[in-house]
């Protein structure tokens, strides 16, 4: 029992030092190479804890070899844009000048619902208000609203305190989302009427959002 406690304390100390040497980042902010090293550290540290016959020194050496490699790679990334792009990838513009780049979304395997969810996380509930949206290397979405849609208080514009309405996607990638129709209290016929007015079929629509005030955002399939 004493041996287990001793080995656990030593490994905890060395893994903590290793993570500290790698820098201060949250899990969601790790670059790909940093995430790989972090996962390997946890696996290596677990080996001597599960098998007491394994020398703890081997584990400690492996941990610091990984940390040295990660620091070396980080230095190379700082010096070389090419190496940084190979190891970490690069940010991708998903929305440019208010237009969704469907080909870019396909390249990064981002679905319409993923995009809408990411926008909601940024407190953006209407895709038509977005001027630029960039998918960062760590998976976060950076959003710049159009000038006319920049945040302003009700006091600034002298507006009344009306109830907010939430736009919901009713068609994504050519498919109707029935549960959102129910939430908006509209029918398939209402959607077909909107499509007919725009000379479109369901399969030709990349994204259609509606709210309870019938405000609409329509993006054709690219």
Secondary structure, DSSP 4 states (H G I P E B T S, - for coil): -HHHHHHHHHHHHHHHHHHHHH----GGG--HHHHHHHHHHHHHHHHHHH-TTS-HHHHHHHHHHHHHHHHHHHHHHHH-HHHHHHHH---EEEEETTEE-HHHHHHTT--HHHHHHHHHHTT---GGGEEEEEE-TTS-EEEEE-GGGS---HHHHT---PPP---EEEEETTEE-HHHHHHHT--HHHHHHHHHHTT--GGGEEEEEE-TT--EEEEE--
